[in-house]
């Protein structure tokens, strides 16, 4: 199973993101969030924050429509220990932007941060016109 793989061995950040979105489509967003944070027990124990995240995704289909997929719009490793991936997600009614930050303190990538930008692409479009 995917969960045991993430805990047992090093999986590259891009593969973690790929598995995350596969779980969203095949199982549920709640399962995907559990997977994403299962590699970092300290963050995973902050169940209140994770529950808020799960609640956000609970009825997302009602607000945004069907999930059609995602595209990685930025990925970069910094200093061999920090990896940032920004993803544009395609929902029926509007896109969202997801930020994934992974950290490798020694020999295994862990999920360090995850954010959802619900104002995307408005923030992106506004930033273009401010330049």
N, C-alpha and C positions, 0 to 999 in steps of 0.2 A: 504494500500500500504506500501511497505517496507520503503520508505522515511519517512513517518509520524511516523512509529514505532520507527525509530532511533532517531528522535528528541524528541519524547514524553516520552520515558521511557528508563531505563537502559537496554541495550542489552550487553551481554558478548562479549568480543573481538573475541572469536572463532566463534560466530554466525555472527558477522559483516563480518569476512573473508569469511565465508560460503555464506552469502548473496551477497558479492562482486563477488565471482566467479559464482554464479548462474546468476547474472545480466550480466556478461561477456558472458555467454553461451546463455541466453535467450533473451537479449536485445542488448546491445553493451558495449564495454569498456568505452565509454564516459559516459553512464548512470551509470556504476559501479563506476567510479571515482567520479561523482556527489554524489552518495550515500555515498561513503566512507568518503567524507569530509563534508557532510551535517550536521554532528553533531558538527562541529567546525567552527562557523561563521567567526572567525578571519582568519583561513587558507582558508576557502572557498572564502573569499573576495579577496584573492590574485589570481585573475583570470588569470593573466599572467602565473604563475607557473602551475596552473591546465590546462591551454590551452596547454602548452608545453607537459605536461603529456598526454593529450588527443591526441595531434598530434603524439606522439610516438606510441600510440596504434592504430591510424587511419588506417594504412596500415600494421599492424603487420602480418596479414595473408599472405600477399604477400611475406614477408621476411622469416617468420618462419613456415608457413603452418598452418594447422588446430590445434586448441586448443583441447587437449585431457583430460585435467584435472589437478589436483594439489595434492600435498601431503605436509602435515605439517611436517617439519623436526626439528623444535624447537619451543617450546612454554613454556613461564615461566612468572609468575607474580613476581614482585619485590616490596616489601614493601607495598603491597595492593593498590598501586597507579600507577604502571607502568607495562605494559604487553607487552611482545615482542613475535611476532610470525614470524617465517621465513618459507617461503613456496617455494617448488620446483615445478615449473609449467612445464607441459609436452606439448610442441608443436611438430608438426610433424618433423621439421628439427633440432631443438635444444632446450635444456631446458633453463629456466630463473629462477632466484631466486628473490623472492619478500620479502621485509622486511616491516613488519607492526609494528608500535609502537603506543600503546594506553596509554592514561593518564587519571587518575580519580582524579581530584582535590577535589571533594566533594562526590557526589553520582552517577555520570554518566560517563561512559567511553567516551572519545573523541579521534578522530584520531589525533595523534600528529605528526607522520612522516610516510612516505611511500616512499620506494625506489625500483628500479628495477636494478638488477645486470645483465647486458647483457653479461658479460664475464664469467658467470657461465656455465659450470663447470670448465673452464680453471683455474680460480683463485683457486678453491677448489683443483684441481689436483696438481697445482703448489705448494700449501701450504703443501700438503702431502710429496712431494719430498724434500722440504726445511727442513723438520724436521730431 
